[in-house]
């Protein structure tokens, strides 16, 4: 329903943007008045604007379908920044007229239109290129955590936290291999994938076998573990977004069994509301996702149920995809020492990065909640537009000291 509501708005916005584009180009050069230019520009813009719909005309997994999906995911980000830039320019233009700084005749002049259009074009190209660069290059964020518990024969441990890979059209085998190389360079003791490993559509993964092979090459002392997030289920995706929000009961999306098998083939241990005792030194748990537990009848355990029966003299580490305030405070009260999360993407792109800081107690980074440390990563992959503006693709290197 949401998608159907957005379609006429999207069409109207694109018609308006293209009309403004023609007005700008005609102010720049006489050639842009010709039928040849109109035909060429309309064709190119039409392919970009219609790429989300065109992708559905081709069979899943074909090269042309994948190209169109990748194009549409990036285009939606470009489209959003064009719309934002135009909105700002319209507001500035209104204020300039309102305070008699510039009159309407000046604003209709070729020079004013050409200059305004050039500013918008430079802004959109710069921001989109910067966003694409940030989404493709993985950074490492370092954190130091002290847990006030002693562990026999171990004074410290290095954990690498990864989340929000969103394997699919925006993250293929090339970036998976880059991620694995970054992880192995850190020489971790433990690797944790805190949800949203997949992006709803398993068939969107370009090389599942090679992806599993890459995950299998992760080298760590105690192994690689994962929990699922809200996107580790099968749902329809359009331009990178899902629109089946709030489904319950029989309508609740469930995990694709092929996702489980890929992780198993990649030597990744999936924890679904389970806690394991690792080498009798510490506990590691993984929770079902709060929104999409992955099973139709899935009801995840409470925070206290997750730690019930554990030897609390040992460190307790928990993977929980969504760092909601309720879950964070509940885990802290249940005696968890370190909580590892993702989901927020650090806002991913402006202005969402601002709202993320308002919505989440820990939008990205490290904070203390009672006696528990919460570490939230902005994630490796992206959701929706294939760009990161004012955020970075990252993995977290957490050096834990026991005392």
C-alpha positions in Angstrom: 0.0 0.0 0.0 2.8 2.4 0.9 4.5 1.7 -2.5 1.3 2.4 -4.4 0.9 5.7 -2.6 4.4 6.7 -3.4 4.3 5.9 -7.1 2.2 8.9 -8.3 4.4 11.2 -6.1 7.5 9.7 -7.6 6.2 10.2 -11.2 5.1 13.8 -10.6 8.4 14.7 -8.9 10.4 13.3 -11.9 8.3 15.2 -14.4 9.0 18.4 -12.4 12.7 17.7 -12.1 13.1 16.9 -15.8 11.2 20.2 -16.7 13.6 22.1 -14.5 16.5 20.3 -16.1 15.3 21.4 -19.6 14.9 25.0 -18.4 18.4 25.0 -17.0 20.1 23.4 -20.0 18.3 25.8 -22.4 19.6 28.7 -20.4 23.2 27.3 -20.8 23.4 26.5 -24.6 21.4 26.8 -27.8 21.9 23.1 -28.7 19.7 22.2 -25.8 16.7 23.8 -27.6 17.0 21.2 -30.3 14.8 18.1 -30.8 17.9 15.9 -30.8 18.9 17.0 -27.3 15.3 16.7 -26.0 15.1 13.1 -27.3 18.5 12.1 -26.0 18.0 13.7 -22.5 14.5 12.3 -22.2 15.7 8.8 -23.0 18.6 8.9 -20.5 16.5 10.4 -17.7 13.6 8.1 -18.5 15.8 5.0 -18.2 17.2 6.3 -14.8 13.7 7.2 -13.5 12.1 4.0 -14.7 14.9 1.7 -13.8 13.1 0.4 -10.7 10.1 -0.7 -12.8 12.3 -1.9 -15.8 14.2 -4.3 -13.5 11.0 -6.3 -12.9 10.6 -6.9 -16.7 13.6 -9.2 -16.8 14.1 -12.6 -15.2 15.7 -12.7 -11.7 19.5 -13.2 -11.8 20.0 -12.1 -15.5 22.8 -9.6 -16.1 20.6 -6.9 -17.4 18.2 -7.3 -14.4 21.1 -7.0 -12.0 22.4 -3.8 -13.8 19.0 -2.2 -13.6 18.7 -3.1 -9.9 22.1 -1.6 -9.1 21.3 1.4 -11.2 17.9 2.0 -9.5 19.4 1.6 -6.0 22.0 4.4 -6.7 19.5 6.5 -8.7 17.1 6.7 -5.8 19.8 8.4 -3.7 20.7 10.8 -6.5 17.0 11.6 -6.9 16.5 12.3 -3.2 19.4 14.8 -3.3 18.1 16.5 -6.5 14.8 16.9 -4.8 16.4 18.3 -1.6 18.5 20.7 -3.6 15.6 22.0 -5.6 13.5 22.4 -2.5 16.3 24.5 -0.9 16.7 26.6 -4.1 12.9 27.3 -4.2 12.9 28.3 -0.6 16.0 30.6 -1.0 14.4 32.1 -4.2 11.2 32.9 -2.3 13.1 34.5 0.6 15.2 36.6 -1.8 12.0 37.9 -3.4 10.3 38.3 0.0 13.0 40.6 1.3 13.4 42.4 -2.0 17.0 41.2 -2.5 16.3 39.8 -6.0 13.2 40.5 -8.1 11.3 37.9 -10.2 12.6 39.3 -13.5 16.2 38.7 -12.4 15.3 35.1 -11.3 13.9 34.5 -14.8 17.0 35.6 -16.5 19.3 33.2 -18.3 22.3 34.0 -16.1 20.4 33.4 -12.9 18.8 30.1 -14.1 22.2 28.9 -15.5 24.0 29.7 -12.3 21.4 28.1 -10.0 21.3 25.0 -12.2 25.1 24.7 -12.1 25.2 25.0 -8.3 22.6 22.2 -8.0 24.4 20.0 -10.5 27.8 20.4 -8.7 26.2 19.7 -5.3 24.3 16.6 -6.5 27.3 15.1 -8.3 29.7 15.9 -5.4 27.5 14.5 -2.7 26.5 11.4 -4.7 30.1 10.6 -5.6 31.2 11.1 -2.0 28.3 8.9 -0.8 29.2 6.1 -3.3 32.8 6.3 -2.2 31.9 6.0 1.5 29.7 3.0 0.8 32.3 1.1 -1.1 35.3 1.7 1.2 35.4 -0.1 4.6 36.9 1.7 7.6 37.9 0.2 11.0 36.6 1.8 14.2 38.6 0.9 17.3 37.1 0.6 20.8 38.5 -0.4 24.2 36.2 -2.1 26.6 36.9 -3.2 30.2 34.9 -6.0 31.8 35.2 -6.3 35.5 35.5 -10.1 35.6 38.5 -12.3 35.5 39.0 -15.1 33.0 41.4 -17.9 33.7 44.3 -17.9 31.3 43.1 -14.8 29.4 43.6 -11.2 30.2 42.2 -9.7 27.0 40.4 -10.6 23.8 39.9 -8.9 20.4 36.3 -9.0 19.0 35.6 -7.9 15.4 32.0 -6.7 15.1 30.3 -6.7 11.7 26.7 -5.9 10.9 24.3 -4.8 8.2 26.1 -6.4 5.2 22.8 -6.5 3.3 24.2 -9.0 0.8 22.6 -8.5 -2.5 22.6 -5.8 -5.3 24.5 -3.2 -3.2 27.1 -5.6 -1.7 28.6 -8.3 -4.0 31.4 -10.8 -3.7 34.1 -8.1 -4.3 33.1 -6.2 -1.1 32.7 -9.4 0.8 36.3 -10.3 0.1 37.4 -6.8 1.0 35.5 -7.2 4.3 37.1 -10.6 5.1 40.6 -9.2 4.3 40.0 -6.3 6.8 38.7 -8.8 9.4 41.7 -11.1 9.1 44.2 -8.2 9.2 42.9 -7.4 12.7 43.8 -11.0 13.9 40.6 -11.4 15.9 39.8 -13.8 18.7 36.1 -13.7 18.0 34.0 -12.5 15.0 30.4 -11.4 15.5 27.9 -10.7 12.8 25.1 -8.7 14.5 22.3 -9.1 12.0 21.1 -8.0 8.6 23.6 -10.2 6.8 21.2 -10.6 3.9 18.9 -8.0 2.2 15.6 -9.9 2.1 16.1 -11.5 -1.3 18.5 -14.4 -1.4 18.5 -14.5 -5.2 20.0 -11.0 -5.3 23.3 -12.4 -4.1 25.6 -12.6 -7.1 27.8 -15.5 -6.0 26.4 -17.5 -3.0 29.0 -20.2 -3.1 31.9 -17.8 -3.4 30.4 -15.7 -0.6 30.3 -18.8 1.6 33.9 -19.6 0.6 35.0 -16.1 1.5 33.3 -16.3 5.0 35.0 -19.7 5.5 38.4 -18.0 5.1 37.8 -15.8 8.2 40.5 -16.7 10.7 39.8 -16.3 14.5 40.6 -18.0 17.7 37.1 -18.9 18.8 35.2 -18.8 15.5 32.6 -16.7 13.8 29.1 -16.3 15.1 25.9 -14.4 14.0 22.4 -13.5 14.9 19.7 -12.4 12.4 18.3 -8.9 11.9 15.0 -7.6 10.5 16.2 -8.0 6.9 17.3 -11.6 7.2 13.9 -12.7 5.9 12.3 -13.0 2.5 10.5 -9.8 1.4 9.9 -7.9 -1.8 12.4 -5.1 -2.3 11.9 -2.1 -4.5 14.9 0.3 -5.1 16.5 -1.4 -2.1 13.6 -0.7 0.2 11.1 -3.1 1.8 7.5 -2.0 2.2 5.9 -4.9 4.2 6.3 -3.1 7.6 4.4 -4.3 10.7 3.2 -7.7 9.4 2.2 -10.2 12.1 1.0 -13.8 12.3 0.8 -15.6 9.0 1.8 -12.5 7.1 5.1 -12.2 9.0 8.1 -12.6 6.7 10.3 -15.6 7.5 13.9 -16.5 6.8 14.9 -18.3 3.6 16.4 -21.7 4.4 19.2 -20.9 1.9 20.4 -18.1 4.2 20.9 -20.6 7.0 22.8 -22.9 4.6 25.0 -20.2 3.3 26.1 -19.3 6.8 26.6 -23.0 7.7 28.7 -23.4 4.5 30.7 -20.3 5.6 31.5 -21.8 9.0 29.4 -19.1 10.7 27.5 -20.3 13.8 24.0 -18.8 13.8 22.6 -18.2 17.3 18.8 -17.7 17.5 17.8 -16.9 21.0 20.7 -19.1 22.1 23.7 -18.6 24.4 26.8 -20.7 24.1 29.7 -21.3 26.5 32.9 -20.7 24.6 35.9 -22.7 25.8 34.5 -22.4 29.4 35.8 -18.8 29.4 32.9 -16.6 28.4 29.3 -16.7 27.1 28.1 -15.5 23.8 24.5 -15.1 22.9 22.5 -14.1 19.9 18.9 -12.9 20.0 16.1 -13.2 17.5 15.3 -9.8 15.9 12.7 -7.7 17.7 10.7 -6.9 14.5 11.3 -10.0 12.3 12.2 -13.0 14.4 12.4 -15.1 11.2 9.7 -17.5 12.1 5.9 -17.1 11.8 5.4 -18.0 15.4 8.7 -16.6 16.6 8.6 -14.9 20.0 12.0 -14.0 21.2 13.1 -14.6 24.8 13.2 -11.8 27.3 16.5 -10.3 28.4 16.4 -12.1 31.7 15.5 -15.4 30.0 18.6 -15.1 27.9 20.9 -15.0 31.0 18.8 -17.4 33.1 21.0 -20.2 34.5 24.3 -18.8 33.4 27.4 -18.6 35.6 27.4 -14.8 35.9 31.0 -14.8 37.2 31.9 -15.3 33.6 31.8 -12.5 31.0 28.5 -12.4 29.1 28.5 -11.0 25.5 25.2 -10.6 23.6 24.5 -9.9 19.9 21.2 -8.1 19.5 20.6 -6.5 16.1 18.4 -3.6 17.1 19.8 -1.4 20.0 16.4 -0.3 21.3 16.5 1.4 24.7 14.2 -1.2 26.2 16.6 -4.0 25.1 19.7 -2.2 26.2 18.5 -1.5 29.7 16.9 -4.9 29.9 20.2 -6.6 29.0 22.1 -4.4 31.4 19.7 -5.4 34.2 20.1 -9.0 33.3 23.8 -8.9 33.8 25.1 -8.7 30.3 28.6 -7.2 30.1 28.9 -6.3 26.4 26.1 -5.8 23.9 26.9 -5.8 20.1 24.4 -4.3 17.7 23.9 -2.7 14.3 20.7 -1.7 12.5 21.0 2.1 12.7 23.6 2.5 9.9 24.6 5.6 11.8 21.8 7.3 9.8 23.6 6.3 6.6 22.9 9.5 4.7 22.0 13.1 5.5 19.6 14.2 7.0 18.8 10.7 8.4 22.0 10.8 10.4 20.6 13.7 12.4 17.3 11.9 13.1 19.1 8.7 14.0 20.8 10.5 16.9 17.4 11.5 18.2 15.7 8.2 17.7 18.4 5.9 19.2 20.1 6.0 22.6 23.2 4.7 20.9 22.9 5.5 17.2 26.5 4.4 16.5 29.5 4.1 18.7 30.1 3.0 22.4 28.2 4.0 25.5 27.8 2.6 29.0 24.4 1.5 30.3 24.7 0.7 33.9 27.4 -1.9 34.2 27.1 -2.9 30.5 28.9 -1.5 27.5 26.9 -1.1 24.3 28.8 -1.0 20.9 26.7 -0.2 17.8 28.3 -0.3 14.4 27.1 1.8 11.5 27.5 -1.4 9.4 29.4 -2.5 6.3 26.6 -2.4 3.7 23.7 -0.1 2.9 19.9 -0.1 2.9 18.1 1.5 0.0 20.3 4.1 -1.8 23.8 2.8 -2.5 25.5 5.7 -0.8 26.7 6.9 2.6 26.7 10.7 3.3 27.9 11.7 6.7 28.5 8.1 7.7 31.0 5.4 6.8 31.0 1.7 5.9 32.8 0.1 8.9 33.7 -2.8 11.0 34.5 -2.5 14.7 37.6 -3.7 16.4 36.8 -4.1 20.1 39.7 -4.8 22.4 38.3 -6.3 25.6 40.3 -6.3 28.8 39.3 -8.5 31.8 40.1 -7.4 35.2 
